[in-house]
Amino acid sequence: MTEDAIIIGGGFAGLSAAMQLARARRRITILDTGEPRNRFASHSHGFLAQDGRPGGEILADARRQLAAYETVTFRNAPAERLDGERDAFSVIAGDGGRIDARRVLLATGFEDQLPAIPGLAERWGKTVLHCPYCHGYEVGGGPVGVLARTAEAARFAAVVADWGHVTLFTNAAPEPDDAALAVLAERNVKLRPGRVTAVTDGPDGMLSVETGPGIPTLVKALFIMPEARVRSAIPADRGLKLKETPIGNILHTDDTGQTSLPGLYAAGDIALGAANISLASANGVKTGVFLHHSLIWPTH
């Protein structure tokens, strides 16, 4: 049987889109491997009415609610390949199965690529963080660091300064220009030159950020904008149009969420760039509604 839609990725964007289609009584299959981008964080913050809950619990509730709709099928498998075209897509799943559908929605999210600095990866989602809106309040003020990867780090550091006294570790990234330096000075952001060589545990739960010989800098948390890569081979395989952003390439979509391949939609981080679960969910709702419209209007 041909599904109305296959949703690849069961995170906040994918499940939000699925809810709209399920309530329209459309037949959908959700492919998911249970590894959302925020799995490294113990709790989610800033999501209306869910502040402080573990992200996994929120997703589990969403899956239970969706499972009550008889037109929804969950499949615990990745999508290995996408064949076909609008109204005649086929997805080859990692379990060897094939699913046919009129539309496909990519909501696989990103895989964050951290710099190869000793001590960084094991602290990711705990004291090495990417989103001040998600975790900055819990840091509680005081000394915090921002680790530069690109020139965009100066803008990021100026924002993070609302959550603490910021040291920007330039880490061999391009130096801020004069305009950026003026804003950083106004925001009381200190610059620490030199390449960061390691991040280790410091006294009293602090992080020790080492920049070569000398006294390490102690911070309560270290924020970074890592390079983000789409967690799917489908965009490359199908030659989808991309859009360059400060954190990496995302999928080019039109106002409805459709990619450069007609009938293939994208939602969440891979269509938005830097995002949190509130934005991903909202984008999933919007894209799910437009995908539904496209099933009704041939030229939509």
Secondary structure, DSSP 8 states (H G I E B T S, - for coil): --EEEEEE--SHHHHHHHHHHHHTT--EEEE--S--GGGG-S---SSTT-TTS-HHHHHHHHHHHHHTSTTEEEE-S-EEEEEEETTEEEEEETTS-EEEEEEEEE---EEEE--S-TTSGGGBTTTEES-HHHHHHHHTSSEEEEE-SSTTHHHHHHHHGGGSEEEEE-TTS----HHHHHHHHHTT-EEE-S---EEEE-GGG-EEEE-SSS--EEES-EEE--EEEES-SHHHHTT--EEEETTEEEE---TTSB-SSTTEEE-SHHHHSS--HHHHHHHHHHHHHHHHHHHH-TT-
